[in-house]
Amino acid sequence: MNTADAPGSWDCHAHLFGPYERFPLAAERSYTPPEAIEPQYTALLRRLGLSNGVLVHPSAYGDDHSLLLHALAVQPALRGVVVVRPGSSLDLANLRAQGVRGARFSHRSGAGGNFAGSASLADLHALAPRLADVGLHAELWTDCRALVEIAAQLRALPVPLVIDHMGGFDPKAGVDDAGFRALLGLLETGKVWVKLCAYRNLLNESDWGVGREFQQKMIAANPERLVWGSDWPHLRVTPAPDPVQLLDMFMEWAGSDAVVRQVLSTNAGSLYR
């Protein structure tokens, strides 16, 4: 299938950085990426054959959302996801009118933990009622190891929840892993969405095809709660993958043109438009 066959199609996960002379990074940050500017991203959307994109505020910018809000103002085809904590200076009530649709939080297992500038699971619980009031969803960067313990909490949230990067599934653990089963259970509720962005979970695999079964299990669980993201500019991944190949991989694994249209257009339009 050609993406032109899915009108109003979306890339639901990307980040912008710079130009740094105008939009400098936060002094306290966990990483320093190369510039990835808005004209480069809109050119990528054209190359992918997609008409819309979702920009996720990177933790390297801390509380400064100037770049994100500027990009949303100059590109009506873009939507945004902010990072907020209790006491943030952002006026949540006005964000939706500026093109923002969600707020991102992090709760990851392992020694890496959360990056500086991230918002935590505790922040999510504190802000969830307010997000619901202003019509924003929550987004969570987590992994299947962590999901086992927090799935019940996530089910009880008063806002829709979007889980990044296919829930950080472990290809070596397989689709019967307790954490992956917890992710599927959340999908089945209809309150939880998942971004199909497999490659970050496959970087240590010689054959990325092992990810096919994970995506197909998610499609079987709830095809109406899946969206796709390029994850451009592929932070801290060398060499960076070609987003065209990532999109082709998703479409090949989707199993049908109907699922591709559902994920790229119908679902994403419902969540972000």
N, C-alpha and C positions, 0 to 999 in steps of 0.2 A: 504493500500500500504506500502511496505517496502522501506526505502530510498535507498536500493541497486538497486531498479528499476529506480532510477534517477541518472545515472552516472554523475560525475562532479558536485555533489550537494554541496550547500553552506550554512553555517551559516554566515549571513551578519552583525552581530553586537555582538561584545564581547570586553572586556577590559582586559589588563594585569596590574599587580602591583607586582613589585619586581622581584627577591629577593632584599630586601631593603638595604642590605649591599653593593650591586652593583649598584642598581638603586633607590636611595633615592627619596622620594617625595619632592615637592617644599615646601619651608618654608612657603609661603603664599598660603593657600589652604582652601577650604570650608569643607573638610571631610578627614578622615584618615581611609582608608579601610584596611582590612586584606590582606595579600599577596595572589595573584592569578597569578601563574607563568606559563610560556609557556608550560612546559611539562604537567601540569595539563590540560591546554586547548586542546592541541593536543590529550591527552587521552580522553577528552570529545568528540571531533570530532569523534574519533573511536567509542565511545559508541553510539553516535547519528547515526552512519552510514553515515556520511558526509565526503567529501574528502577535502573541502576547507573552510577557515574561513577569516573573515574580522575583523581586530583589529582597534578599534576607540581610538585615543589618549585621555586619561582622563584628565580633567582639573586639577586634583590634581598633575600632573606633570608640570604644567605651560608650559613654552616654551621649556622644555627639552624633546626631542623626542628620546633620546638614546635607551630606552627600545623598543619602537616601531620599530625603524630602525634595531636594533639588531635582533629582532624576525623575521622581514621580510628577513633579510640576511640569517638566519639559517634555515628557513622553507619556501621553495619555494611555498608551497600550500597556504600561507597566503598573504593577501593584507592589505593595511593600509589606514586609514583616519587621517589626521593631523589636528591640530588647528593652524591657522595662523592669524595674524593681520598685518596691514600695518607697515612696518619697521621690520618685523620678520627676524631673521638671517637665516631661512631656504631658501635654493636655490630652488625655485619652479621649475625651468627648469629641475633639475635633479631628482626630486622626483618620477616621473613616472617610470624611469629606476630602482628605488629602491623598486618598488612594491606598491607605494602609488597611490591611484586612486581618492581621494577626500579630501576636507577640510571642517571641521565642524564648524558651527556657532550656536548660541543660541539666541532665542527670545521668552521668556516665559511670560505668564501673571501671575498675582497673586503676593503675597507678597514675594515668594521665589526668584523671579528674576533669574538671571544667576549666576552660580558659579564663584568664583575667578578662573582666568585662562582661562575663556571662551572667544570666539570671538563673537562679536555682529552682529546684523543685519546691522548696519552701516558699519562694517568691511566687511561683505559680499558684499554690494553694491560697496565698494571701490576696492575689489579684484576680483570681478567677471570677468572683461575683461581679467585680467592676468591669472586666472584659465582657462578660455577658450583657451587662447593662448597656454598653456602648456598641454592641454588635461586632465585636472582634473575636476571633477564635484564638486558641492557644496552640503553639507549636513546640514540640519537645524533641531535642536531640538526645537520644538514649541508645540503649542496646539491649539485646535479648537477655543477657545475664542480669541486668538491672530490672528488666520488666517483670521477672518472676515475683519480686518482692513488692512492686508498686502497682501492679495491674489493677488490683481492687481499688486503690486510691484514684487511679485514672478513670475508672468506670464511673466513679461518683462525682466527677467534676461537673459543674453547671454550665460548661462551655464545650463546644465541639473541639476536638483535639486532633492535630496533625502530627504524625510521627515521621521524623526525617530518616533518610537513608535506609529505607526498608527495615527499620528497627535494628540496624547493626547486627543482622543475623550472622551466625558462625557457620560457614560452609562445611567445616569439618565435623560439627556437631550434628548436622543433618536436619531434616524437616520434622523429625520426631522429638527434637530437643524441647525441654520444658519451656524455655524462654520463647522459642519460636511459636510453640503452641499457644502461649499466652498472648503473643502478638496477633495470631489468627483469631483468638477469642475476642480480642478488643475490636478487630475489624468487623466481626460478625455482629457486634452490637449496633452498628450503624452510626454511632457517635464518634467513632475514631476513623480518621483517614490515614493513609500511608503514602509517602512519596516513594515511587519506584525509581531508585537510583542505586543500582546494584554494585557498581564497580568498586566502590570503597571497601566493600566487604570481600572483594575477590582479589585484592592486590597481591596476596601471597599464594594465589592459586595459579598453576601453570595453564589450566584450562578454565576460562571464565564461564564456559558452558555449564559448570556445576551450579550456577545461579539460576538456571532456567526453572528447575523444580520449585525453588523458593518463590519465584514470581508467579508461577502457575498455581501454587497453593494459595497465594493471596488472591488471585483472580477468582478461584473457586470459592473462597471464603466470602468475598463481597466485591464484585467488580465495580460497584457504584461508589466505592469509597477509596479509589486509587487515582493518583495523579502522577505525572512524570516530571523529573527534574534533571537538568544537565549537570548541576553542581559546578558550573563554570565560575571561576577560572581554575578549578581543581587544585586547591591550596595544598601545598606540601606533598604533591604527588609528582614524581619525576621518573620517566617522562610523563607529561600530561596526556591523558587520552584524547582522542578526537571526538568531540561531541556528536558529530554525525554518526560515527560508529556506535556510540552509546545509544543514540536514538534508534538506529537500525536494530541493535541488539534487543531493545525493549520491544520493538514492533515484531521482530521474528518470534520472540518468546510469547507474545500476546495470544497467538493461536488463531486470531481472526481479525478481519478489518473492523468488525463491529466493536470488539474490545478496544482496538486502537482508537477509534472515534470516541468511544465512551470515556477513555482515560484522558486523551489529549484535549478533547473539546467539551463534552457534556459535563463531566465531573469537575474539571478545572474551572469552567465557566460558572458553575454553581457555587464553587467555593470562593472564587476570587473576584468575579465580576461585580 
